[in-house]
């Protein structure tokens, strides 16, 4: 699976975790140089607190384009260390 934005591969992995229709990429499969921490966070009743990243590729930025759960609840512990992307990022096989 590949995550592509602004004509650049920002993540690539043989397998991802699919949760609620989103592909979660292992952190080591994500090109972290394109991500920067965002102040935004959001509470999920099932997974807990999501922290967000901004995305910048080729001088073009996208706010709150990726997220992760630093301390997911027990029901979602499998997504620890994984990053998901907003629908603006294209996910291809």
Secondary structure, DSSP 8 states (H G I E B T S, - for coil): -EEEETTEEEEE-S--EEETTEEEEEGGGB-GGGEEEEEEEEEETTTEEEEEEEEEETTEEEEEEEEE-TT--GGGGGGTTEEEE-TTSEEE-
